[in-house]
Amino acid sequence: MADEKRAFRMFLNPGQADEYRRRHDALWPELAALLRESGVHDYSIYLDAEYHLLFAVQRLRPGHTTASLPEHPVMRRWWAHMADLMRTNEDGSPVVEPLPCMFHMDE
């Protein structure tokens, strides 16, 4: 069974790029562990500074349990920690828009 790859965008508030990077450079060990335990093994976030868009790509192991992440207290604390930097939903989660794959090339 192959990994699943997921891409999505999020929305950064203007002027928050440096703080967003700083907080991710200091990612909580318990959050990193939670993501790994849920099956996330490759996660990158890119910035389109002109439009304040964050573009994320995750690779997920087969059988991942990422659907349960929104219920986890560590995830909810991280969302609260990041809420002042980005557009969020009423529950505090970041606004996420899935992006369809239009092209992929592997080895």
Phi and psi restraints in degrees (range 20) as a CNS / XPLOR table:
assign (resid 1 and name C) (resid 2 and name N)
       (resid 2 and name CA) (resid 2 and name C) 1.0 -87.2 20.0 2
assign (resid 2 and name N) (resid 2 and name CA)
       (resid 2 and name C) (resid 3 and name N) 1.0 158.4 20.0 2
assign (resid 2 and name C) (resid 3 and name N)
       (resid 3 and name CA) (resid 3 and name C) 1.0 -61.0 20.0 2
assign (resid 3 and name N) (resid 3 and name CA)
       (resid 3 and name C) (resid 4 and name N) 1.0 155.0 20.0 2
assign (resid 3 and name C) (resid 4 and name N)
       (resid 4 and name CA) (resid 4 and name C) 1.0 -100.2 20.0 2
assign (resid 4 and name N) (resid 4 and name CA)
       (resid 4 and name C) (resid 5 and name N) 1.0 138.8 20.0 2
assign (resid 4 and name C) (resid 5 and name N)
       (resid 5 and name CA) (resid 5 and name C) 1.0 -114.3 20.0 2
assign (resid 5 and name N) (resid 5 and name CA)
       (resid 5 and name C) (resid 6 and name N) 1.0 132.7 20.0 2
assign (resid 5 and name C) (resid 6 and name N)
       (resid 6 and name CA) (resid 6 and name C) 1.0 -127.3 20.0 2
assign (resid 6 and name N) (resid 6 and name CA)
       (resid 6 and name C) (resid 7 and name N) 1.0 133.4 20.0 2
assign (resid 6 and name C) (resid 7 and name N)
       (resid 7 and name CA) (resid 7 and name C) 1.0 -124.3 20.0 2
assign (resid 7 and name N) (resid 7 and name CA)
       (resid 7 and name C) (resid 8 and name N) 1.0 143.6 20.0 2
assign (resid 7 and name C) (resid 8 and name N)
       (resid 8 and name CA) (resid 8 and name C) 1.0 -157.9 20.0 2
assign (resid 8 and name N) (resid 8 and name CA)
       (resid 8 and name C) (resid 9 and name N) 1.0 165.1 20.0 2
assign (resid 8 and name C) (resid 9 and name N)
       (resid 9 and name CA) (resid 9 and name C) 1.0 -120.8 20.0 2
assign (resid 9 and name N) (resid 9 and name CA)
       (resid 9 and name C) (resid 10 and name N) 1.0 152.4 20.0 2
assign (resid 9 and name C) (resid 10 and name N)
       (resid 10 and name CA) (resid 10 and name C) 1.0 -131.3 20.0 2
assign (resid 10 and name N) (resid 10 and name CA)
       (resid 10 and name C) (resid 11 and name N) 1.0 171.3 20.0 2
assign (resid 10 and name C) (resid 11 and name N)
       (resid 11 and name CA) (resid 11 and name C) 1.0 -123.5 20.0 2
assign (resid 11 and name N) (resid 11 and name CA)
       (resid 11 and name C) (resid 12 and name N) 1.0 111.5 20.0 2
assign (resid 11 and name C) (resid 12 and name N)
       (resid 12 and name CA) (resid 12 and name C) 1.0 -86.4 20.0 2
assign (resid 12 and name N) (resid 12 and name CA)
       (resid 12 and name C) (resid 13 and name N) 1.0 139.3 20.0 2
assign (resid 12 and name C) (resid 13 and name N)
       (resid 13 and name CA) (resid 13 and name C) 1.0 -70.4 20.0 2
assign (resid 13 and name N) (resid 13 and name CA)
       (resid 13 and name C) (resid 14 and name N) 1.0 141.4 20.0 2
assign (resid 13 and name C) (resid 14 and name N)
       (resid 14 and name CA) (resid 14 and name C) 1.0 -53.7 20.0 2
assign (resid 14 and name N) (resid 14 and name CA)
       (resid 14 and name C) (resid 15 and name N) 1.0 139.2 20.0 2
assign (resid 14 and name C) (resid 15 and name N)
       (resid 15 and name CA) (resid 15 and name C) 1.0 82.1 20.0 2
assign (resid 15 and name N) (resid 15 and name CA)
       (resid 15 and name C) (resid 16 and name N) 1.0 6.1 20.0 2
assign (resid 15 and name C) (resid 16 and name N)
       (resid 16 and name CA) (resid 16 and name C) 1.0 -107.7 20.0 2
assign (resid 16 and name N) (resid 16 and name CA)
       (resid 16 and name C) (resid 17 and name N) 1.0 6.2 20.0 2
assign (resid 16 and name C) (resid 17 and name N)
       (resid 17 and name CA) (resid 17 and name C) 1.0 -61.0 20.0 2
assign (resid 17 and name N) (resid 17 and name CA)
       (resid 17 and name C) (resid 18 and name N) 1.0 -45.5 20.0 2
assign (resid 17 and name C) (resid 18 and name N)
       (resid 18 and name CA) (resid 18 and name C) 1.0 -63.1 20.0 2
assign (resid 18 and name N) (resid 18 and name CA)
       (resid 18 and name C) (resid 19 and name N) 1.0 -42.1 20.0 2
assign (resid 18 and name C) (resid 19 and name N)
       (resid 19 and name CA) (resid 19 and name C) 1.0 -69.0 20.0 2
assign (resid 19 and name N) (resid 19 and name CA)
       (resid 19 and name C) (resid 20 and name N) 1.0 -38.0 20.0 2
assign (resid 19 and name C) (resid 20 and name N)
       (resid 20 and name CA) (resid 20 and name C) 1.0 -59.3 20.0 2
assign (resid 20 and name N) (resid 20 and name CA)
       (resid 20 and name C) (resid 21 and name N) 1.0 -46.6 20.0 2
assign (resid 20 and name C) (resid 21 and name N)
       (resid 21 and name CA) (resid 21 and name C) 1.0 -63.0 20.0 2
assign (resid 21 and name N) (resid 21 and name CA)
       (resid 21 and name C) (resid 22 and name N) 1.0 -43.8 20.0 2
assign (resid 21 and name C) (resid 22 and name N)
       (resid 22 and name CA) (resid 22 and name C) 1.0 -59.1 20.0 2
assign (resid 22 and name N) (resid 22 and name CA)
       (resid 22 and name C) (resid 23 and name N) 1.0 -45.4 20.0 2
assign (resid 22 and name C) (resid 23 and name N)
       (resid 23 and name CA) (resid 23 and name C) 1.0 -66.2 20.0 2
assign (resid 23 and name N) (resid 23 and name CA)
       (resid 23 and name C) (resid 24 and name N) 1.0 -37.0 20.0 2
assign (resid 23 and name C) (resid 24 and name N)
       (resid 24 and name CA) (resid 24 and name C) 1.0 -74.3 20.0 2
assign (resid 24 and name N) (resid 24 and name CA)
       (resid 24 and name C) (resid 25 and name N) 1.0 -30.5 20.0 2
assign (resid 24 and name C) (resid 25 and name N)
       (resid 25 and name CA) (resid 25 and name C) 1.0 -64.2 20.0 2
assign (resid 25 and name N) (resid 25 and name CA)
       (resid 25 and name C) (resid 26 and name N) 1.0 -24.7 20.0 2
assign (resid 25 and name C) (resid 26 and name N)
       (resid 26 and name CA) (resid 26 and name C) 1.0 -108.7 20.0 2
assign (resid 26 and name N) (resid 26 and name CA)
       (resid 26 and name C) (resid 27 and name N) 1.0 34.4 20.0 2
assign (resid 26 and name C) (resid 27 and name N)
       (resid 27 and name CA) (resid 27 and name C) 1.0 -51.1 20.0 2
assign (resid 27 and name N) (resid 27 and name CA)
       (resid 27 and name C) (resid 28 and name N) 1.0 133.5 20.0 2
assign (resid 27 and name C) (resid 28 and name N)
       (resid 28 and name CA) (resid 28 and name C) 1.0 -63.4 20.0 2
assign (resid 28 and name N) (resid 28 and name CA)
       (resid 28 and name C) (resid 29 and name N) 1.0 133.7 20.0 2
assign (resid 28 and name C) (resid 29 and name N)
       (resid 29 and name CA) (resid 29 and name C) 1.0 -57.2 20.0 2
assign (resid 29 and name N) (resid 29 and name CA)
       (resid 29 and name C) (resid 30 and name N) 1.0 -36.9 20.0 2
assign (resid 29 and name C) (resid 30 and name N)
       (resid 30 and name CA) (resid 30 and name C) 1.0 -68.5 20.0 2
assign (resid 30 and name N) (resid 30 and name CA)
       (resid 30 and name C) (resid 31 and name N) 1.0 -29.7 20.0 2
assign (resid 30 and name C) (resid 31 and name N)
       (resid 31 and name CA) (resid 31 and name C) 1.0 -73.6 20.0 2
assign (resid 31 and name N) (resid 31 and name CA)
       (resid 31 and name C) (resid 32 and name N) 1.0 -43.5 20.0 2
assign (resid 31 and name C) (resid 32 and name N)
       (resid 32 and name CA) (resid 32 and name C) 1.0 -58.7 20.0 2
assign (resid 32 and name N) (resid 32 and name CA)
       (resid 32 and name C) (resid 33 and name N) 1.0 -42.8 20.0 2
assign (resid 32 and name C) (resid 33 and name N)
       (resid 33 and name CA) (resid 33 and name C) 1.0 -64.1 20.0 2
assign (resid 33 and name N) (resid 33 and name CA)
       (resid 33 and name C) (resid 34 and name N) 1.0 -42.3 20.0 2
assign (resid 33 and name C) (resid 34 and name N)
       (resid 34 and name CA) (resid 34 and name C) 1.0 -61.2 20.0 2
assign (resid 34 and name N) (resid 34 and name CA)
       (resid 34 and name C) (resid 35 and name N) 1.0 -45.0 20.0 2
assign (resid 34 and name C) (resid 35 and name N)
       (resid 35 and name CA) (resid 35 and name C) 1.0 -61.8 20.0 2
assign (resid 35 and name N) (resid 35 and name CA)
       (resid 35 and name C) (resid 36 and name N) 1.0 -45.5 20.0 2
assign (resid 35 and name C) (resid 36 and name N)
       (resid 36 and name CA) (resid 36 and name C) 1.0 -61.9 20.0 2
assign (resid 36 and name N) (resid 36 and name CA)
       (resid 36 and name C) (resid 37 and name N) 1.0 -44.8 20.0 2
assign (resid 36 and name C) (resid 37 and name N)
       (resid 37 and name CA) (resid 37 and name C) 1.0 -62.6 20.0 2
assign (resid 37 and name N) (resid 37 and name CA)
       (resid 37 and name C) (resid 38 and name N) 1.0 -29.5 20.0 2
assign (resid 37 and name C) (resid 38 and name N)
       (resid 38 and name CA) (resid 38 and name C) 1.0 -82.7 20.0 2
assign (resid 38 and name N) (resid 38 and name CA)
       (resid 38 and name C) (resid 39 and name N) 1.0 -6.4 20.0 2
assign (resid 38 and name C) (resid 39 and name N)
       (resid 39 and name CA) (resid 39 and name C) 1.0 109.9 20.0 2
assign (resid 39 and name N) (resid 39 and name CA)
       (resid 39 and name C) (resid 40 and name N) 1.0 2.2 20.0 2
assign (resid 39 and name C) (resid 40 and name N)
       (resid 40 and name CA) (resid 40 and name C) 1.0 -80.1 20.0 2
assign (resid 40 and name N) (resid 40 and name CA)
       (resid 40 and name C) (resid 41 and name N) 1.0 119.8 20.0 2
assign (resid 40 and name C) (resid 41 and name N)
       (resid 41 and name CA) (resid 41 and name C) 1.0 -124.0 20.0 2
assign (resid 41 and name N) (resid 41 and name CA)
       (resid 41 and name C) (resid 42 and name N) 1.0 -1.5 20.0 2
assign (resid 41 and name C) (resid 42 and name N)
       (resid 42 and name CA) (resid 42 and name C) 1.0 -153.8 20.0 2
assign (resid 42 and name N) (resid 42 and name CA)
       (resid 42 and name C) (resid 43 and name N) 1.0 119.8 20.0 2
assign (resid 42 and name C) (resid 43 and name N)
       (resid 43 and name CA) (resid 43 and name C) 1.0 -144.6 20.0 2
assign (resid 43 and name N) (resid 43 and name CA)
       (resid 43 and name C) (resid 44 and name N) 1.0 120.1 20.0 2
assign (resid 43 and name C) (resid 44 and name N)
       (resid 44 and name CA) (resid 44 and name C) 1.0 -128.1 20.0 2
assign (resid 44 and name N) (resid 44 and name CA)
       (resid 44 and name C) (resid 45 and name N) 1.0 144.2 20.0 2
assign (resid 44 and name C) (resid 45 and name N)
       (resid 45 and name CA) (resid 45 and name C) 1.0 -127.8 20.0 2
assign (resid 45 and name N) (resid 45 and name CA)
       (resid 45 and name C) (resid 46 and name N) 1.0 127.9 20.0 2
assign (resid 45 and name C) (resid 46 and name N)
       (resid 46 and name CA) (resid 46 and name C) 1.0 -114.6 20.0 2
assign (resid 46 and name N) (resid 46 and name CA)
       (resid 46 and name C) (resid 47 and name N) 1.0 153.8 20.0 2
assign (resid 46 and name C) (resid 47 and name N)
       (resid 47 and name CA) (resid 47 and name C) 1.0 -112.5 20.0 2
assign (resid 47 and name N) (resid 47 and name CA)
       (resid 47 and name C) (resid 48 and name N) 1.0 130.0 20.0 2
assign (resid 47 and name C) (resid 48 and name N)
       (resid 48 and name CA) (resid 48 and name C) 1.0 -100.4 20.0 2
assign (resid 48 and name N) (resid 48 and name CA)
       (resid 48 and name C) (resid 49 and name N) 1.0 95.0 20.0 2
assign (resid 48 and name C) (resid 49 and name N)
       (resid 49 and name CA) (resid 49 and name C) 1.0 -65.5 20.0 2
assign (resid 49 and name N) (resid 49 and name CA)
       (resid 49 and name C) (resid 50 and name N) 1.0 -31.1 20.0 2
assign (resid 49 and name C) (resid 50 and name N)
       (resid 50 and name CA) (resid 50 and name C) 1.0 -63.8 20.0 2
assign (resid 50 and name N) (resid 50 and name CA)
       (resid 50 and name C) (resid 51 and name N) 1.0 -38.2 20.0 2
assign (resid 50 and name C) (resid 51 and name N)
       (resid 51 and name CA) (resid 51 and name C) 1.0 -109.0 20.0 2
assign (resid 51 and name N) (resid 51 and name CA)
       (resid 51 and name C) (resid 52 and name N) 1.0 1.8 20.0 2
assign (resid 51 and name C) (resid 52 and name N)
       (resid 52 and name CA) (resid 52 and name C) 1.0 60.3 20.0 2
assign (resid 52 and name N) (resid 52 and name CA)
       (resid 52 and name C) (resid 53 and name N) 1.0 37.8 20.0 2
assign (resid 52 and name C) (resid 53 and name N)
       (resid 53 and name CA) (resid 53 and name C) 1.0 -106.1 20.0 2
assign (resid 53 and name N) (resid 53 and name CA)
       (resid 53 and name C) (resid 54 and name N) 1.0 138.5 20.0 2
assign (resid 53 and name C) (resid 54 and name N)
       (resid 54 and name CA) (resid 54 and name C) 1.0 -104.6 20.0 2
assign (resid 54 and name N) (resid 54 and name CA)
       (resid 54 and name C) (resid 55 and name N) 1.0 129.5 20.0 2
assign (resid 54 and name C) (resid 55 and name N)
       (resid 55 and name CA) (resid 55 and name C) 1.0 -113.4 20.0 2
assign (resid 55 and name N) (resid 55 and name CA)
       (resid 55 and name C) (resid 56 and name N) 1.0 119.3 20.0 2
assign (resid 55 and name C) (resid 56 and name N)
       (resid 56 and name CA) (resid 56 and name C) 1.0 -116.4 20.0 2
assign (resid 56 and name N) (resid 56 and name CA)
       (resid 56 and name C) (resid 57 and name N) 1.0 144.7 20.0 2
assign (resid 56 and name C) (resid 57 and name N)
       (resid 57 and name CA) (resid 57 and name C) 1.0 -132.4 20.0 2
assign (resid 57 and name N) (resid 57 and name CA)
       (resid 57 and name C) (resid 58 and name N) 1.0 128.6 20.0 2
assign (resid 57 and name C) (resid 58 and name N)
       (resid 58 and name CA) (resid 58 and name C) 1.0 -122.2 20.0 2
assign (resid 58 and name N) (resid 58 and name CA)
       (resid 58 and name C) (resid 59 and name N) 1.0 141.2 20.0 2
assign (resid 58 and name C) (resid 59 and name N)
       (resid 59 and name CA) (resid 59 and name C) 1.0 -108.9 20.0 2
assign (resid 59 and name N) (resid 59 and name CA)
       (resid 59 and name C) (resid 60 and name N) 1.0 130.0 20.0 2
assign (resid 59 and name C) (resid 60 and name N)
       (resid 60 and name CA) (resid 60 and name C) 1.0 -118.4 20.0 2
assign (resid 60 and name N) (resid 60 and name CA)
       (resid 60 and name C) (resid 61 and name N) 1.0 135.5 20.0 2
assign (resid 60 and name C) (resid 61 and name N)
       (resid 61 and name CA) (resid 61 and name C) 1.0 -69.8 20.0 2
assign (resid 61 and name N) (resid 61 and name CA)
       (resid 61 and name C) (resid 62 and name N) 1.0 152.0 20.0 2
assign (resid 61 and name C) (resid 62 and name N)
       (resid 62 and name CA) (resid 62 and name C) 1.0 -55.8 20.0 2
assign (resid 62 and name N) (resid 62 and name CA)
       (resid 62 and name C) (resid 63 and name N) 1.0 139.5 20.0 2
assign (resid 62 and name C) (resid 63 and name N)
       (resid 63 and name CA) (resid 63 and name C) 1.0 78.3 20.0 2
assign (resid 63 and name N) (resid 63 and name CA)
       (resid 63 and name C) (resid 64 and name N) 1.0 14.7 20.0 2
assign (resid 63 and name C) (resid 64 and name N)
       (resid 64 and name CA) (resid 64 and name C) 1.0 -56.7 20.0 2
assign (resid 64 and name N) (resid 64 and name CA)
       (resid 64 and name C) (resid 65 and name N) 1.0 158.6 20.0 2
assign (resid 64 and name C) (resid 65 and name N)
       (resid 65 and name CA) (resid 65 and name C) 1.0 -121.6 20.0 2
assign (resid 65 and name N) (resid 65 and name CA)
       (resid 65 and name C) (resid 66 and name N) 1.0 33.2 20.0 2
assign (resid 65 and name C) (resid 66 and name N)
       (resid 66 and name CA) (resid 66 and name C) 1.0 -64.5 20.0 2
assign (resid 66 and name N) (resid 66 and name CA)
       (resid 66 and name C) (resid 67 and name N) 1.0 -22.2 20.0 2
assign (resid 66 and name C) (resid 67 and name N)
       (resid 67 and name CA) (resid 67 and name C) 1.0 -61.1 20.0 2
assign (resid 67 and name N) (resid 67 and name CA)
       (resid 67 and name C) (resid 68 and name N) 1.0 -24.5 20.0 2
assign (resid 67 and name C) (resid 68 and name N)
       (resid 68 and name CA) (resid 68 and name C) 1.0 -88.4 20.0 2
assign (resid 68 and name N) (resid 68 and name CA)
       (resid 68 and name C) (resid 69 and name N) 1.0 -6.5 20.0 2
assign (resid 68 and name C) (resid 69 and name N)
       (resid 69 and name CA) (resid 69 and name C) 1.0 -56.7 20.0 2
assign (resid 69 and name N) (resid 69 and name CA)
       (resid 69 and name C) (resid 70 and name N) 1.0 -40.8 20.0 2
assign (resid 69 and name C) (resid 70 and name N)
       (resid 70 and name CA) (resid 70 and name C) 1.0 -60.5 20.0 2
assign (resid 70 and name N) (resid 70 and name CA)
       (resid 70 and name C) (resid 71 and name N) 1.0 -18.9 20.0 2
assign (resid 70 and name C) (resid 71 and name N)
       (resid 71 and name CA) (resid 71 and name C) 1.0 -88.6 20.0 2
assign (resid 71 and name N) (resid 71 and name CA)
       (resid 71 and name C) (resid 72 and name N) 1.0 -12.4 20.0 2
assign (resid 71 and name C) (resid 72 and name N)
       (resid 72 and name CA) (resid 72 and name C) 1.0 -80.4 20.0 2
assign (resid 72 and name N) (resid 72 and name CA)
       (resid 72 and name C) (resid 73 and name N) 1.0 135.0 20.0 2
assign (resid 72 and name C) (resid 73 and name N)
       (resid 73 and name CA) (resid 73 and name C) 1.0 -58.9 20.0 2
assign (resid 73 and name N) (resid 73 and name CA)
       (resid 73 and name C) (resid 74 and name N) 1.0 -36.3 20.0 2
assign (resid 73 and name C) (resid 74 and name N)
       (resid 74 and name CA) (resid 74 and name C) 1.0 -65.1 20.0 2
assign (resid 74 and name N) (resid 74 and name CA)
       (resid 74 and name C) (resid 75 and name N) 1.0 -41.3 20.0 2
assign (resid 74 and name C) (resid 75 and name N)
       (resid 75 and name CA) (resid 75 and name C) 1.0 -64.4 20.0 2
assign (resid 75 and name N) (resid 75 and name CA)
       (resid 75 and name C) (resid 76 and name N) 1.0 -43.1 20.0 2
assign (resid 75 and name C) (resid 76 and name N)
       (resid 76 and name CA) (resid 76 and name C) 1.0 -64.3 20.0 2
assign (resid 76 and name N) (resid 76 and name CA)
       (resid 76 and name C) (resid 77 and name N) 1.0 -38.2 20.0 2
assign (resid 76 and name C) (resid 77 and name N)
       (resid 77 and name CA) (resid 77 and name C) 1.0 -64.6 20.0 2
assign (resid 77 and name N) (resid 77 and name CA)
       (resid 77 and name C) (resid 78 and name N) 1.0 -40.9 20.0 2
assign (resid 77 and name C) (resid 78 and name N)
       (resid 78 and name CA) (resid 78 and name C) 1.0 -63.3 20.0 2
assign (resid 78 and name N) (resid 78 and name CA)
       (resid 78 and name C) (resid 79 and name N) 1.0 -44.0 20.0 2
assign (resid 78 and name C) (resid 79 and name N)
       (resid 79 and name CA) (resid 79 and name C) 1.0 -58.5 20.0 2
assign (resid 79 and name N) (resid 79 and name CA)
       (resid 79 and name C) (resid 80 and name N) 1.0 -44.1 20.0 2
assign (resid 79 and name C) (resid 80 and name N)
       (resid 80 and name CA) (resid 80 and name C) 1.0 -62.4 20.0 2
assign (resid 80 and name N) (resid 80 and name CA)
       (resid 80 and name C) (resid 81 and name N) 1.0 -38.8 20.0 2
assign (resid 80 and name C) (resid 81 and name N)
       (resid 81 and name CA) (resid 81 and name C) 1.0 -64.5 20.0 2
assign (resid 81 and name N) (resid 81 and name CA)
       (resid 81 and name C) (resid 82 and name N) 1.0 -31.6 20.0 2
assign (resid 81 and name C) (resid 82 and name N)
       (resid 82 and name CA) (resid 82 and name C) 1.0 -98.4 20.0 2
assign (resid 82 and name N) (resid 82 and name CA)
       (resid 82 and name C) (resid 83 and name N) 1.0 -9.2 20.0 2
assign (resid 82 and name C) (resid 83 and name N)
       (resid 83 and name CA) (resid 83 and name C) 1.0 -60.1 20.0 2
assign (resid 83 and name N) (resid 83 and name CA)
       (resid 83 and name C) (resid 84 and name N) 1.0 -29.3 20.0 2
assign (resid 83 and name C) (resid 84 and name N)
       (resid 84 and name CA) (resid 84 and name C) 1.0 -76.4 20.0 2
assign (resid 84 and name N) (resid 84 and name CA)
       (resid 84 and name C) (resid 85 and name N) 1.0 -8.5 20.0 2
assign (resid 84 and name C) (resid 85 and name N)
       (resid 85 and name CA) (resid 85 and name C) 1.0 -101.9 20.0 2
assign (resid 85 and name N) (resid 85 and name CA)
       (resid 85 and name C) (resid 86 and name N) 1.0 -15.1 20.0 2
assign (resid 85 and name C) (resid 86 and name N)
       (resid 86 and name CA) (resid 86 and name C) 1.0 -147.6 20.0 2
assign (resid 86 and name N) (resid 86 and name CA)
       (resid 86 and name C) (resid 87 and name N) 1.0 166.0 20.0 2
assign (resid 86 and name C) (resid 87 and name N)
       (resid 87 and name CA) (resid 87 and name C) 1.0 -70.0 20.0 2
assign (resid 87 and name N) (resid 87 and name CA)
       (resid 87 and name C) (resid 88 and name N) 1.0 133.3 20.0 2
assign (resid 87 and name C) (resid 88 and name N)
       (resid 88 and name CA) (resid 88 and name C) 1.0 -129.6 20.0 2
assign (resid 88 and name N) (resid 88 and name CA)
       (resid 88 and name C) (resid 89 and name N) 1.0 161.1 20.0 2
assign (resid 88 and name C) (resid 89 and name N)
       (resid 89 and name CA) (resid 89 and name C) 1.0 -84.2 20.0 2
assign (resid 89 and name N) (resid 89 and name CA)
       (resid 89 and name C) (resid 90 and name N) 1.0 172.4 20.0 2
assign (resid 89 and name C) (resid 90 and name N)
       (resid 90 and name CA) (resid 90 and name C) 1.0 -59.7 20.0 2
assign (resid 90 and name N) (resid 90 and name CA)
       (resid 90 and name C) (resid 91 and name N) 1.0 -30.2 20.0 2
assign (resid 90 and name C) (resid 91 and name N)
       (resid 91 and name CA) (resid 91 and name C) 1.0 -83.5 20.0 2
assign (resid 91 and name N) (resid 91 and name CA)
       (resid 91 and name C) (resid 92 and name N) 1.0 3.1 20.0 2
assign (resid 91 and name C) (resid 92 and name N)
       (resid 92 and name CA) (resid 92 and name C) 1.0 93.1 20.0 2
assign (resid 92 and name N) (resid 92 and name CA)
       (resid 92 and name C) (resid 93 and name N) 1.0 -12.2 20.0 2
assign (resid 92 and name C) (resid 93 and name N)
       (resid 93 and name CA) (resid 93 and name C) 1.0 -70.7 20.0 2
assign (resid 93 and name N) (resid 93 and name CA)
       (resid 93 and name C) (resid 94 and name N) 1.0 150.4 20.0 2
assign (resid 93 and name C) (resid 94 and name N)
       (resid 94 and name CA) (resid 94 and name C) 1.0 -67.5 20.0 2
assign (resid 94 and name N) (resid 94 and name CA)
       (resid 94 and name C) (resid 95 and name N) 1.0 146.7 20.0 2
assign (resid 94 and name C) (resid 95 and name N)
       (resid 95 and name CA) (resid 95 and name C) 1.0 -68.3 20.0 2
assign (resid 95 and name N) (resid 95 and name CA)
       (resid 95 and name C) (resid 96 and name N) 1.0 122.3 20.0 2
assign (resid 95 and name C) (resid 96 and name N)
       (resid 96 and name CA) (resid 96 and name C) 1.0 -124.5 20.0 2
assign (resid 96 and name N) (resid 96 and name CA)
       (resid 96 and name C) (resid 97 and name N) 1.0 129.5 20.0 2
assign (resid 96 and name C) (resid 97 and name N)
       (resid 97 and name CA) (resid 97 and name C) 1.0 -116.9 20.0 2
assign (resid 97 and name N) (resid 97 and name CA)
       (resid 97 and name C) (resid 98 and name N) 1.0 114.2 20.0 2
assign (resid 97 and name C) (resid 98 and name N)
       (resid 98 and name CA) (resid 98 and name C) 1.0 -60.7 20.0 2
assign (resid 98 and name N) (resid 98 and name CA)
       (resid 98 and name C) (resid 99 and name N) 1.0 146.3 20.0 2
assign (resid 98 and name C) (resid 99 and name N)
       (resid 99 and name CA) (resid 99 and name C) 1.0 -119.4 20.0 2
assign (resid 99 and name N) (resid 99 and name CA)
       (resid 99 and name C) (resid 100 and name N) 1.0 127.4 20.0 2
assign (resid 99 and name C) (resid 100 and name N)
       (resid 100 and name CA) (resid 100 and name C) 1.0 -75.1 20.0 2
assign (resid 100 and name N) (resid 100 and name CA)
       (resid 100 and name C) (resid 101 and name N) 1.0 146.7 20.0 2
assign (resid 100 and name C) (resid 101 and name N)
       (resid 101 and name CA) (resid 101 and name C) 1.0 -75.8 20.0 2
assign (resid 101 and name N) (resid 101 and name CA)
       (resid 101 and name C) (resid 102 and name N) 1.0 125.8 20.0 2
assign (resid 101 and name C) (resid 102 and name N)
       (resid 102 and name CA) (resid 102 and name C) 1.0 -103.9 20.0 2
assign (resid 102 and name N) (resid 102 and name CA)
       (resid 102 and name C) (resid 103 and name N) 1.0 -18.4 20.0 2
assign (resid 102 and name C) (resid 103 and name N)
       (resid 103 and name CA) (resid 103 and name C) 1.0 -162.8 20.0 2
assign (resid 103 and name N) (resid 103 and name CA)
       (resid 103 and name C) (resid 104 and name N) 1.0 140.6 20.0 2
assign (resid 103 and name C) (resid 104 and name N)
       (resid 104 and name CA) (resid 104 and name C) 1.0 -145.8 20.0 2
assign (resid 104 and name N) (resid 104 and name CA)
       (resid 104 and name C) (resid 105 and name N) 1.0 137.6 20.0 2
assign (resid 104 and name C) (resid 105 and name N)
       (resid 105 and name CA) (resid 105 and name C) 1.0 -131.0 20.0 2
assign (resid 105 and name N) (resid 105 and name CA)
       (resid 105 and name C) (resid 106 and name N) 1.0 126.7 20.0 2
assign (resid 105 and name C) (resid 106 and name N)
       (resid 106 and name CA) (resid 106 and name C) 1.0 -115.0 20.0 2
assign (resid 106 and name N) (resid 106 and name CA)
       (resid 106 and name C) (resid 107 and name N) 1.0 168.9 20.0 2
